[in-house]
Amino acid sequence: ESVVIAVNDTTLDCSGHNITGKGAFGSIGILASNKTNITIKNCVAQKFSDGITLKLTNQSLLSNNTARNNNFYGFFFTFSSNNTITNNTAENNGFSGFILESFSSNNTFKNNFAINNSYGFTISGSSSRANILNNNIATNNSAGFTIYSSYNLLTFNIAKDNRGEFGGGGISVGSHNNTLANNTMLNNRYNFYVSGGYQNIDTSNTVNGKPIYYLVNQKDF
C-alpha cells in the first residue's frame, strides 16, 4: 500500500520496514504533495511506478531511505525546492534513480547511492542550483549524472562503471554555469561529456586518474 503524507511538519520513520506495491502504473510508494517540513527516513519503497515523490514540497528531509525495483523513478522531485536528501539508495529502478524536474531548485544531495538504474541522477533543464556532494553513482545502464540545467554544484562525487547503453557519460553536463570540482570518473563507457555554454570545470576532476582540462577560447595549446 502507498503512504500519503497529509499534513505539514510530519516525520515518517519506517524503521527499515518495506512499503511494497504491485507495480501498478502511476502508483507511488511514498508521496508528499504541497507540504512543508516533512521528514522521511529509514523507509524502503519498492515495486511501484515511483518509489518516493516530493511534489510541491519544500524544506524537507529524506534520509536513509531505499527506493528499489520501481518501474520509473526511485526518488522523484517536481516543483520542490530547498530540500535535503542524504544517505539514500536508489537501486534497480527502470528510469532514473534520482530525478529533479519542473523548477525544483536549491536542493542538496549528499552521500547518496544510485546503482543499476537506467540513469543514475538526472536534473532536467527547468531545475537549477542543486548542491550535489559526495554521491556514488555506479553500474547504471546509461549515464551516471545527467545535468541539463544551470548553476549546479557537483563536488567529490564518484561516477563508476556506468555502461552508456543509451548514450551519456559518467558525468554529462549541458546548459551553462555549472561548477564541477573533485569529481572522479572511473571505467565508464563514456566518462565525460559537456555541451551548452560556459561551465566552471577545473583539473581537480579526473577520468581514470587523469585530470580534465576544460579549455574555452584557447588556440595553439
N, C-alpha and C positions, 0 to 999 in steps of 0.2 A: 504494500500500500504506500501511496505517496504521503509526504508530510508537507503541509502548507502552513507557513508561519503567518499568523493572523494579526498580530499586534506589534507595535514598536517596542524597543528595549527588551527583547526576548533573547534568552540563551537556550539553544538546543544542544544538549550534551548526550550523545548516543552511547557513550562509554564503550565504544568499539563494536556495538551491535550493527547488524546489517539491515538495510532497508532495500528490499528486493522486489522488483517489478516483474512483468511478463513480456517486456519488450514492445508494448503497445505503442503505435505511432502517436507522437505528441505527449507521451507521458513524461513526467519529471519526478525524480526521486525526492528532492527537497527543493521547495520553491519559497523564496521571499520576494514579494511583489509590492512595490510602493511602500517600503518600510525604511526605518532609520534605526541605527544602533542595534543591529542583530549580531549575535554570535552563534556560529555553527561549528561544533567541534566534535572530534572523535567519532565521526559517522562514516559508514560505508554505504554508498548508494550504487546499486548495480542493477543491470538488466532493464533499464528504462530507455526512452529516447535520449534524454539528457539526465545526467546524474544530479548535479546541484546547480541551480539557476538563481542568480540575482537579477531582478528586473525592476528598474526604477527604485533601486535600493542603495542607500548611501551610508557612509560612516559605519561600516560593519566589518566583522572579523570572521574569516574562515581559517580554522586551524586544525591540523592533524586529521584531516578527512581523506578518504579514498573514494574516487569515482572510477568504476571499472566495468568493462563489458557492457557499456551503453551504446546504443545504435549510432548516435551522432556525437554529442559533446560530453566530456567529463564535467568540466566546470564552465558555465556559460554566463557571461555578464553582458547585459544590454541596458542602455540608459542608466548605468550605475557607476558612481564615482566616489572617490575618497575612501576606498575600502582597502583592507589589508588581508592578504592571502598568504599564509605561511605554513610550511611543513605539511603540504598536501601532496597526494599522489594521484595522478591520472594514468590509468593503465588499460590497454586493450579497448579503447573507445573507437567507434567507427570513423569519426572525423577528427576533430581537434581535441587534445587533452584539455587545454585551456584556450578560451577564445573571448576576446573583447570586441564588441561591435556597438554601433548606434550611439556614438557620443559618450562612451564610458571613459572617463578621464581621471587622472591623478590617483590611480590605483597602484598599490605596492605589492609585488610578488617576490617572496623571499624564501629560499630553502625548499622549493617545491621540486617534484619529480614528474616527468612525463615520459612514459615508457610504452613502446609497442602500440601507439595510436597511429592513425594515418598521418596526422600532423601533430607536432608536439605542442607548440604555443603560437597562437595567431592573434595579431591585432589588425583589425580592418581599418580602412582609410579614415573613417569618421571618428575614431577614438585616438586619444593622444596623451602625452605626458605621463606615461606609465614608468614606474621605477621597477626594474627587473634585475634582481640581485641574487647571486649565489644559487641559481637554479640548475638542475641537471636534467638535460633533455636528451634521451638516448634511444636508439634502436627503433625509431619511428619509421613508418613505411615511406614517407615522403620527407618533408622538411622538418628540421628541429624547431628553429624560431623563424616565423614569417612575420615581418614587421612592415606593414604598408601604411604607416601613419607617421606623424611628425612629433618632434620634441620628446622622444622617449629616451630613457637612460638604461643601458644594458651594461652591467659590470659583474665581473667574477662569475660568469655563467660557463657551463660546460655543455657543448653540443657534440655528441659522440655516436658514431656508428649509425647515423641516420641514413636510410637507404636511397632516398631520392627517386623513388619509383615514378612519381608524378611531377618531377621537377622540384626545384627548390634546393636549398643547401642546408648545411649545418646551421648557418645564420643567413637569412635572406632579408635585405633591408631596402625599402623603397621610400618614396616621398622625400622628406628633407629634414635637416636639422636634428637628426638622431645622434646620440653620443654613445660610442662603444669603447669600453676600456677593460683590459684584463680579462677578456673572454678567451676561452680555449675551445678550438675545434679540432677534433681528432677522428680520422678514419671515416668521415662522411663520404658518400659518393660524390657529392658536390659540396665542398666545405663552405664556400663563402660567395655570396652574390650581392651586388649593390647596384641600385639604379636610382633614378629621380634626381633631385637637386643635391646640394651640398650636405655632406654628413661629417661629423666630427669623429674620426677613427684614427687612433694612434697605433704605434708599434707595440704597445703592451698586449694587443690582440694577436693570437698566434694560430697558425694552421699546422698541425703535425709538428709542433715545436719551433716553427719558423715565424718570424714577425710579419705582420701585414703592413705593407706600405701603401697608403691611400694618397694618391697624388692628384692634385687639381691644378689645371692650367700650367702644367710643367712641360718642358721640352728639353731636348738634349740631355736627358738624365742619364 
